[in-house]
Amino acid sequence: MSVGGVGPTIVNTAMTLARSKTLDQFGAKMLSNALDAQETAGAGLVKMIDSAAMERSVTPYIGGNFDASV
């Protein structure tokens, strides 16, 4: 039996805190997944740049310049 409505207030506060903690954990996990995806994409980009640099070192006269006329 609660006195003056204190019991429901404590229960509501505890539920709000538990919900907030769950949402914080979910947000941290989603941020971690996004960071991993960006790291993978960055590694792929570095690999592409490195392979292009290697190709230019083998055939420096091909693909280094682009001439466009309309």
C-alpha positions in Angstrom: 0.0 0.0 0.0 1.5 3.3 -1.0 1.2 6.5 1.0 0.5 9.7 -0.8 1.1 8.2 -4.3 4.9 7.7 -3.7 4.8 4.1 -4.8 3.6 4.7 -8.4 6.1 7.6 -8.8 9.0 5.4 -7.8 7.8 2.7 -10.2 7.4 5.2 -13.1 10.8 6.6 -12.4 12.4 3.2 -12.4 10.7 2.2 -15.6 11.8 5.5 -17.3 15.4 4.9 -16.2 15.4 1.3 -17.5 13.9 2.4 -20.8 16.5 5.2 -21.1 19.4 2.8 -20.4 18.0 0.4 -23.1 17.8 3.2 -25.6 21.3 4.3 -24.8 22.7 0.8 -25.3 20.8 0.5 -28.6 22.2 3.8 -29.8 25.7 2.9 -28.9 25.4 -0.4 -30.8 24.0 1.3 -33.9 26.9 3.9 -33.7 29.4 1.1 -33.4 27.9 -0.6 -36.5 28.0 2.6 -38.5 31.6 3.1 -37.5 32.6 -0.4 -38.6 30.8 0.2 -41.9 32.7 3.4 -42.5 36.0 1.8 -41.6 35.4 -1.0 -44.1 34.4 1.6 -46.8 37.5 3.6 -46.1 39.8 0.5 -46.3 38.2 -0.3 -49.7 38.8 3.3 -50.9 42.5 3.1 -49.8 42.9 -0.2 -51.6 41.4 1.3 -54.8 43.7 4.3 -54.6 46.7 2.1 -54.0 45.9 -0.2 -57.0 45.5 2.9 -59.2 48.9 4.2 -58.1 50.4 0.8 -58.9 48.9 0.8 -62.4 50.3 4.3 -63.0 53.7 3.2 -62.0 53.6 0.3 -64.5 52.1 2.3 -67.4 52.7 6.0 -66.6 51.8 7.2 -70.1 48.3 5.7 -70.1 45.4 7.4 -68.2 47.3 10.2 -66.6 45.8 13.0 -68.7 42.3 13.6 -69.9 41.7 15.7 -73.0 38.1 16.8 -73.6 36.9 18.9 -76.4 33.4 19.6 -77.4 
